Amino acid sequence: MRQPRETQVNTMKKIIFPVTTAALLLCALLVADAVSPVGRGAVELSEAGAASFIVQAETAERASRAVAGVRGAVTHTLPIINGVGARLTEDQARRLSASAGVRQVVPNRSARVSACQAVAGDLVGFDGNRFEWEITNLGASALTVNAFAALWPEENQSIKKVRLDSYALVDELLPQTTAVITSGWRGQMKDRLIPAGKTVALELEFEEDLVTAEQLYRVIVGFEEGCWVQFTPSAATCQVSGHGWRELKDNKIKWELYNVGETTATLSGISVNWPDSNGDLVKMKLEGATFMDGPRKAPVTSMRGGWLKSPKDRLIEPWDSGKLELEFATDIDVDPERYSIKAEFYEGCEVDFVPAAIEVEFDKRARDTGYPYVVGADLLQGAGVTGRGVTVAIVDTGMWTRGGGQHWLRDRKTGEPRVLAAYDAIRHEVIEAKHLEDSNGHGTHVASILGSSRKARTGHDQGWSYNGIAPGADLIVVRAFGEDGSGSYLDIIEGLQFVLDNKDAYGIRVLNLSFSAEPQSFYWDDPLAQAVMAAWRAGIVVVASAGNGGPDPFTIGIPGSVPYVVTVGAMTDNYTP
């Protein structure tokens, strides 16, 4: 990467900081999109004119003595980079840079876990032909919608309008079942803004009344600032029982289905296998509403489209029942063992006329995250490869472990505690795992992707997977970022120091760094990159984020630009036809 001219010149002088106090503050504000760095050691001038710096020498001890020699205050001791953090005035920093043995003096900078902080909210609801969903901007600046993609049931017909807090973004018919919009927005740019700290409603208006099964909808909204949010359906609570009353008489089968779940159940498909002696299947009904009328040849048929009635006529309300009726051409065989009937529901469950004895090991309320399947981890999990025996350190915003629902993060898939140690680099203290917190949520999200031991039903391969990639792995949790998602170089490096110091004690083999800072020098001169390289030299596999600035050249941040780490980016085809 080409080095900025000012940084090139200043590196030759061993000190990298602007010549005036105003320039120093400007530098602190510009790097890594950090609007308000948090934590001890952030670049901030005190009343006495002191600021936070990183001082490096041959050893951390020598750097500490050099700081004492100019009467500065050491705030962090960091052998991992042969340096210390210090509070220095501009004059002290200048004198220190000229001291024998001091390699460099650089301002303490900032990094972010995410510069663009849009959060997907809850589904507000289905109202006739309208779908409404909330989006919240947790960041410090406004976000601008620049892309929209959606997938929906064909029964809804086309989208007529897309609104953002009553402002129409799209006011034309969008083709059935899928749509992608990246240009041609209606109205002005200000109508596509989500102000900082605000929650807005995204509304989709369709031609017909909606299928009210959340699982059938996919909505993605992208922002010019480099992030996107996706509508995630609630955990499926579909629980339809097929153990109800049934009757095989004359030319009909009648079967009572009970919805014992908390949401409506909408019939999405039906498969039938019957004796040839019954003749054709001529009609099917649910609670008297005919949804199939026309002969289906014996002995097998299935139906997942071409319904005669709207979705509301195929609904079974919570704690209610619906009578499924099949009518044949002639009198039927009355032996139930000769039939195979499967009713499927949009909400994610199914029932059999003659139910098989299946042991349910997964959590019926768990969402299928899909990610283990995408990377093939579900197959490894099925073969017993779950990350057991591997310890992963996460340097992030912390991890929320309190509450009954968090045991999937606290515990391995076997139920044993998995957080071996926790360290707060902002407060400079070891903490108990049970006292872990995360006021931002990013660290908890990362930990969940990495190792959630919640088991969910899926529609792929073996039919289940864990929500996390490695549900058997152990964790070391280091908090180095605050509520707004930003953290100082010194606190991050202190967190890396804790990881390196405890590598052998806890068997740390992987280090996850889902954050980035804007490069200001060659990577080998950057203190944070140096700390990451120290972890790599110690035998730890380091996985880092590429940042949120792509896809242009020279947009990969620190530490993702270090060639010795596994740098992770993201790509999507959701914004293209």
N, C-alpha and C positions, 0 to 999 in steps of 0.2 A: 504494500500500500504506500502511495506517495505520502511523504510526511509534510504536514503543514509547514509553511516557510518559517513562521515565528518559532514553532517548536524546534525546527532544525537548528536555528540560530541559537536559541536558548540552551539546547542540549549541550552544545559545545562549551557553554559556561557552567555546566553542572547544575544549573537552577532553572526550573521551568515555571516561571510565574510572571505576570505582566508587571509593568513598571509603576503602576499607580494603584491605589486602593480601589478606585472606581473600576478599573480594568479587571482587577482580581474578582470583584463581585460579579461583573458581567460574565467572566469565564465560568464561575460557579453556577450561574443561572442557565447558561447555554448548553452545557454538556449533558448528554444523555437524556434530554427532555425532562430533567428533574426540576420541577417548579419550586418545590420546597423540600430540600433534603432533610431527612430526619435522623435522629440518633446522635449520640455523642461523637464529636469529630467532624461534623458536617462543616463545609466551608462557610463560615459566618464570622464577621468581625464583631468583637466585643467593644465595650466602651473605651477600653484602653488601646484599641487598634490591633488586637491579636486575632489571628486566624488559625485554622487547622491545616497542618502540613504533614507530608510523609517525608521522613529523612532516612536515607539509606547510606550505609558505610560497609566496611568489610564484615562487620558483625553487628548484631542488634545492640550488644553492649557498648561498642564503640560509638554507634549512632547516639545512644543515650548519653554517653559522656560528652559528646560534642554539643548536644542540646543543652546540657547543664552548663557547658562552658560559655554559652551566650545568654544564660539565665532564662532559657525557655522552659516550658512545662511539658514533660512527657505524659501522654495520655494513653498510648497503646504500646506494648512491647511485642514485636513481630519478628521472631527469628526466621520465619518462613521466607521473608524477603530481606533478611539482614538489615532490618530497619525498625523505626519507631514512629508512632504518631506523636505530634507535638503541637502545642499552642505557641505561636511565634508572632512577633510584630514583623512588619515589613523589613525593618532595619536588622532585626535578629536573623531573619531568613537570609538576607544578603550576606551578613557576616558569616553565617554558618556555611553558606555555599562556598565560601573562600577558605574554609578550614581544611587542613590537611587530613586526608583519609575519608572525607565526605564525598560520596559518589554522586548523589543528586538530592535536590530538595524540590518537591513538587506539591502544589496545592492538593488538599484532600478533595477528591471529586465525588460524583454521585453516579449511581446506576439505578435502573428501574426494572421491576418485574414486568411492567406493561405501561407503555405511554398512553395507550388508548384503552379506556376502562369502561366499556359498554357491557351491561349485564342483562341477560335474558330474564324476564320476569315471568309471572304466572299467566296462564290463560285466563282472561277475564270471563270468557264464556262464549257459548253459541246462542245467538239470538235470531231465530228464523233463518234468514239467509246471510247473516253476518258473523264473522269470526273476529274476535278482538283479543289482542295480546299486548302485554306491557314490556317496555324496554327502559332501562335506567342507565343514565350516564353518571358513573361514580367519579369521573375524572375532574380535573380542575379547569378544563376548557371545553367549549362546545364541540359536538360531533356533527358531521355532515353526511347524510345518507347519500351514497353514490352507487349502490347496487341492491337489487331485490330479486330473490328467487323463491319459487314456491312450487309445491307438489300437493295435490288434493284429490279427493275421490271424484270419479267421473259423474256420479249422481248429482253433484253440485252444479254441473254445467260450467260455464265460463265465469271468470272474475269480471265484474263490472267496474269496480272502483277499488283503489288502494288509498287509504287515508292515514295521515300521521297527525294525531290530535286535531281532527276535523279538517285539516288541510289536504286537499286531494293531490296526491303525487301522481296517480294514474287515473285517467278518466276515459277509458276505452275498454272494449271487450278483449280480454286476454284468452288465448286458446285453451281448450279444455285440458285439464289434469296437470299441465306444467306451464311455467312462465319464468322468463328471465328478463330483467330490465336493468340496463346500465346507462341509458341515455333517454332523451325525449321526455324529461320530467315536466309535468304540468306545474305552472306557477313559478315562483322565484326561488332562488337558492335558500333564502331565509326560511322558507316553508319546510325545508328538509333538515333544519337544524334541531338538535337536541341539546338544550343548554346544560351547562355543568350542574351536576347535582339534581337534575330533574328526571321525573318518570313520565313517559308519554305512552299513548295507546296507539298501536298499529291496528287498523281495521281493514279487513278484506270483505267486500260485498260481492256475493255471488248471484247468479241468475235464479237458482232454485234453493229451497230449504236445504240445510246442511245435514250431512251425515255427522252425528255428534260423537264420533270416536276420535279422540285426540291422536291416537296412534297412526291415523291415516294422513296426517298433515306434516309437511316439512316446510318450514319458512326460514329463510336466511336473509339477514340485512347486513350489508357491508358499508363501511365508512371510509371517507377519504383519508382519515387520520391513520389508517392501517390496521384496523381490527374489524371483527364481525361478530354477530350474535346469531344463534340458531334457536328456534323454538324446539324445546324438548318436551315431549308429552309426559304427563304424570305417569307414575308407576302404574302399570296395569293392575286393576283390582277386579278384573272380570272373573266372576265365579258363578258359572252356570252349572247346575246339577242336572244330570240326566236320569236320576233315580226316582223320578216321579211316576205318577199313574200312567199306564199304557194299556191300549186295547187293540187287539187284532181281530177284526170282525167284518164279515161280508167282504167288500172289496176295498176296505180302508184300514190304515194303521193310524192310530191316534196316540200321541206321546206328549206328556206334560213336561215342560222344561221349567226349572225354577232358577230365577236369578237371585242368588244369595250374596251378591257383591254389593259394593257401595256406589257403583255407576251403572248407567243403562247398558244393556247388551244389544248390539245390532247385528242381526243375521247377515253374514257376509258370504257364506258359501255352504253348500250342502252336497254330500256325496252319498249315493245309495247303491247298494248291491242287493238284488232280490232274486227269488226263484223264477225260472223261465215260465213256470206254470201260471204265474200271476198275469202274464201278458204285459202290455206296455204300462208305464207309469204315465198317467194322463193329467194329473193336477196335484199341486202342492199349495198348502195354506198355512198361515200362522195367525192364530186367533181369528179365523174366518176370513182374513184378507188373502186373496189368491195372488201368489207371486210367481207361479208357473202354471201355464195352461196350454197344453199341447203334448202330443204323445212323445215319450222318450222310450227308445227301444230297450227291451230286456237284454241282459240282466243287470246292466250297470249304467249309471249316469252321474254327472256332477254339474254343479251350477255355481258360477261366481260372477255372473253378470247377466244382463238382459232381463232384469227384474220388471214385473208388471206394476209393482207398487213403489211408492217413494220410501226412503229409509225409515221415515217415522212409522210406516205400517209394518216394519220388520223389527220394531223395538220391543224389548222386555224391560220394564222399569225395575229399579232396585227393589228387592224383596217382593217381587211379583212373579207371576208365572205366565207362560204362553203355551198354547196348545198347538203342536205341529201336527198337521194332517196330510197323509199321503194317500192318494186315490189311484187305484189300478183299474185296468180294463175288465178284469174278471175277479171272481171271488179268490181270496188269497190263502196261501199256506199260513196256518196260525202258529207255527213253531218259530219263536223269536230267535232261536239259534241259527236260523237259516238266513237271517238278514244282517247286513252291515250298514248302519246309518251313522254318518258323522255330520254334526252341525257345527259350523265355525262362526266366530263372531269377530267383528272389526276390532274389538277392544283387547283381543289377544288370547282368548281361550276357546276351547272346543269341547264337545261332549260326544260320547258314543252311545248308540242305542243299547249295545251290549258292552258295557265298560270293561276295559282290561284292568287287571290289577297292576297299577303302576306306582312305584315308590317315588313320591315327590320329595326331592332333596333340595330343590331351589326355593328361593324366596319369592312367593307369588306377587309381592308388591315391588320387587326389584325391577328397575329399568334395565333394558339391554343396552349397554353403552355402545356396542358395535365395534369398539376399537380392538379388543382382543382378536376378534374374527378377522379384521382387516389385515393385521400383521401376522396372523397364524398362531397367535399365542393360545387360542382356545384348544388347538390340537395338542400343544405341549402340555397344557393343563390337564387335558383328558388322559395324557400318558403319564401324569404324575410329576411333570417338571414345573414347579411352581415358584422357584427362586429360594427354596429352603436352603439355609446355610450361607446365603449371601446377605451382606449388610450394605445398605445404600444410605449415604448421607445426603440430606437435602438442605441446601442453604437458600432460605426463602423468607416468607413472612410469618413462619411458624406453622402450627397445625392445631386445629380445634379438635379436642379429644373428649370433651365432656358431653353428656347426654347419651341415652341408651343407643340411639341410632349410629353413634360414632364408633361402636366396637369393631366395625369392619375396618377402620383405620388403626385403632389401638391394637388389635389382635391379628395374629396370623389366621390362616384358614382353619388351623387346628384348635383355635381358641386361646392359644398361649399369647402373652404380651409380646409385642414386637418392637416397641420403642425402647431401645437399649440405653439411650442417653439423650439428653436435650440440653442445649446451651443457648442463652440469650446474649448475643454479641452486642446488642445495644445497651443492655444493662450490665454486661460483663459478668454474668453469673451462670452457674450450672443450675438447672431447675429440674424438678421432678416431672416425669412424663404426665402425671395426672393433672399438673398445673399448666400444661401447654395451652396457649391461646393463639388465635389468628384473627386480628381485627380487620384484615384486608380480604382474606379468603383465597388468595392466589396459592399460598403454600399448601392449604388443605386440598385444593383442587389438584395440584401437582401430585401430592401424596396419594390421592384417590386413584388417579390414572395409573400411577406406578404400582400400587399394591393393594387396592381395596379387595377385601376377602368376601365381599357380598356376592352371592351366587344367584344368577338370573337365568331365566328361561330365554332361549333365543330361537330364531327360525333357521339356524344354520347347522349343518353337519351333525354333531352329536346332540344338539338340542339344548345345550346349556353352556355357560362359561362364567367365570368370575368377572366382576366389573373391572378389576385391575389386571395389569399385565403379569405381575409377579406376586400373587396373594400370599406366598409363603415367606417372602423376604422380610428381614429385620430392617429397622430404620434408626438413623441418627438424625434428629431434627435440630437444625440451627436457625435461629431467628436473627436476621440481619437487616430486614426491611420493615418499615413501619406501616401505619394504617393507609397512607396514601400511595404505597407501593414503591417508595424510593428509599435508598439507603446509601450510606457513605462508603467510600473505598476502605477507610480504616476499619469500620465495623465488619464489612464483608471479609476483608483479609484476616481479621481476628477470628471470624467464624471458620475460615479455612485453616487457620492455625490450630484451632480446636480439633478439627477433623484429622489433620496430620499428626497431632500429638497423640490421638487416640486410635490411630489406624490399626495397630496390632492388638490393642486391648479388646476392640470390638469386631475385628475382622472386616474392616471397611474395604470393600472392593470396587464400589461404584460411587461417584460423586455427581449429583444433579445440580446444575446451575441454570435455572430458567429465568435469566435476566440478561441485560446488556447495557453497556455504556458506549457512548460515541468515542471512537478512537481519536487520540490527540497526538500520537507518536507512533514509531515503530513498535510492534507488539513486544519486542524484547526489552524495551525501555519502560513499559507500562508496569507499575507495581502490582496491579491486580493480575495481569497476565503472568507476571513472574511467580506469584503465589500459586496460580493454577498449574504452571509448569513444574513447580516443586511437588505438587500432589501427583502429577503424572510421573515424575522421576521416581516417586516412592512406590509406583506400581498400581496406582488407583486409576481406573477408567473414568475419565471426566467427560460428562455429557453436558453440552452448553447450548443455549438458545442462539439462533442466528440474529435475533432482534426483530423489531417491527418496522424497519425502514426499507425493506426490499421493494421490488426486485432489482433496482438499479445497481450498477457496479459500486464498490466501496461502501456498501450499506450494512455489511455484517459488523456487529458490535464486538466489544470486548466482553467476555473472553472467547466468544465464538470464532474470532479471527485467529486464535492461536492454532497453529497447524497440528498440534499434538492432541487435540481434543476431538470428540465426536460432536460435530455441529449439526443441530437439528433445525430445519425450517419447516414450512408448511406450504401446501399447494392445494388448489381447489379448481374444479371445473364447473362450480355452481353459477359462475357469472358468465358462462359462455354457452351458446346454443348446443 
